Amino acid sequence: MSAGMKTATYEKKKANRNGVLRMGFTILSIFLEIVLIISLFTSLNQYAEWINVGTRVLSTLMVLVIYGQHKTSAMKMPWIILILVFPVVGLTLYFLIGLNYSTHKMRKRYEDIDSVLLPLLPENREVAKELHRETPDKAAASDYLWRNAHYPVYSNTDVVYYDEAAKGLEAQLQDLAKAESFIFMEYHAIENAQSWKRIEDILVDRVRAGVEVRVFYDDMGSIGFVTTSFAKHLQSEGIQCRVFNPFMPGLNVFLNNRDHRKITVIDGKVGFTGGYNLANEYFNVTHPYGTWKDTGIRIEGDAVRSLTITFLEMWNAVKNSDKDDVDFMHYLPEYPYQARETGFVQPYADSPMDDEHVGEETYITMADKANRYVYYITPYLIITDEMMHALCLAAKRGVDVRIITPGVPDKRLVYGVTRSFYNRLAGNGVRIYEWTPGFCHAKMSVSDDLAATCGTINLDYRSLYHHFENGCYMVGCDAVHRIKQDFDAMFPQCRDVTEKYRSGRSNVMRLWQLFLRLFAELM
């Protein structure tokens, strides 16, 4: 082994060790604070009967408040049970995690930046009308995204689909090397290892050529991959870097909200998104869970504008003390482009800072408007009653509904919860497949050879309710057919577990899965 390889290996191990130690210390600190709060209130309850009565009254009031919320019962019932059985523990955890109201300051920050950025997106009413004329059924999801998420539908856009993350990375490297004005990169996880180094070398070269380069990553997502000095290192190379929501000791109601988006924008002309982060395992350089299945898309043309706006939202909202942008139009260039293909493309974003669950509603609409088939692939399957009902109803209508989940899990407990949803789905006609080569991390859906989604949104509570996410809705594009072909190629690699889970579970397994579901919102 060369000296360079030895150094890289040592640095990687050091980064992982430091990250894990920091995460462990932070979790321990938060846990001790929670224990202290619970112990304090428990002691007070024993000391004074009126405090005990007050706690029970507060618990009852909170149960009524939770019951009256406009949320799915799957989100409400675990908290109601926990608060009724363990009032002090339940109330403490609910106020810290379950409220998901973040802070007024954070919500205001996102409202302010969105009020500036979203009006910079075109309405594209003529494009929307054309979509309605061509495929009215598939226009429903597009209408929802425009009216509620404020992201328009575009034509004059080319989309390339990558059935492997490694192919997406190679395409990104080529486009990054051609950047002339700016590069934006926003990822949940970055690993300071081989794959990232290939990107970083190009970014440094582009900085020296006068290109503005910005990198934005989530601290929790990257905590096992990089040290706290990683951002400083990038800045020393001339790369602007910001870290989302640093994971640190102290009770922080915003800590539960993470940036799960994956976006690259080059000169406002080319964009990339999909399921993969910038770490070795996503490109099958390493194999912690067998073969890793991930996908992505390359967008060129008018629709890149929405990806640019999505990046600028996060960059300018993350921290009050940062120097934010004033001139946004510099990053939204008007330039002549003639797409090679026809079709409709609609990048969109989802945020926990509002009460609109864009990712979930889009997936539900895919099922509601399916006529022949609708397929999904997700690394985790922890869904609400509304999503469950939509999938089952589509199957009852005669639609071929299929879901692919991993054959090799990355998190055992989450895998157990995922499988707890199989029985009801299979019992209502939904077919369940587990991808045997390893872990599938792709997040996609496709329907009727006409419409598809590709992005960062898992079919689980965290993605659908707690995380900042993004995706792309496509109708009539060649990428839709490529995604369908990829699904068709994956099914023979899967084990069909539909019959196994339709026939039921043992009482012990049923009880264990019901217990795990109480904590599903935290997984």
Sequence and secondary structure as in RCSB ss.txt:
>XXXX:A:sequence
MSAGMKTATYEKKKANRNGVLRMGFTILSIFLEIVLIISLFTSLNQYAEWINVGTRVLSTLMVLVIYGQHKTSAM
KMPWIILILVFPVVGLTLYFLIGLNYSTHKMRKRYEDIDSVLLPLLPENREVAKELHRETPDKAAASDYLWRNAH
YPVYSNTDVVYYDEAAKGLEAQLQDLAKAESFIFMEYHAIENAQSWKRIEDILVDRVRAGVEVRVFYDDMGSIGF
VTTSFAKHLQSEGIQCRVFNPFMPGLNVFLNNRDHRKITVIDGKVGFTGGYNLANEYFNVTHPYGTWKDTGIRIE
GDAVRSLTITFLEMWNAVKNSDKDDVDFMHYLPEYPYQARETGFVQPYADSPMDDEHVGEETYITMADKANRYVY
YITPYLIITDEMMHALCLAAKRGVDVRIITPGVPDKRLVYGVTRSFYNRLAGNGVRIYEWTPGFCHAKMSVSDDL
AATCGTINLDYRSLYHHFENGCYMVGCDAVHRIKQDFDAMFPQCRDVTEKYRSGRSNVMRLWQLFLRLFAELM
>XXXX:A:secstr
  HHHHHHHHHHHHHHHHHHHHHHHHHHHHHHHHHHHHHHHHHHHHH HHHHHHHHHHHHHHHHHHHTSSS HHH
HHHHHHHHHHSHHHHHHHIIIIIS    HHHHHHHHHHHHHHGGGS   HHHHHHHHHH TTTHHHHHHIIIII 
   B SEEEEEESSHHHHHHHHHHHHTT SSEEEEEES B SSHHHHHHHHHHHHHHHTT EEEEEEEHHHHTTT
  TTHHHHHHHTT EEEEES   SS  TTTT  B  EEEEETTTEEEEES  BSGGGGTSS TTBEEE  EEEEE
ETTHHHHHHHHHHHHHHS TTS   S  GGGS       SS  EEEEEEE TTSS  HHHHHHHHHHHT SSEEE
EE S B   HHHHHHHHHHHHTT EEEEEEESS S HHHHHHHHHTHHHHHHTT EEEEETTEEE   EEEETTT
EEEEES  BSHIIIIISBEEEEEEES HHHHHHHHHHHHHGGGEEE HHHHHT   HHHHHHHHHHHTTGGG 
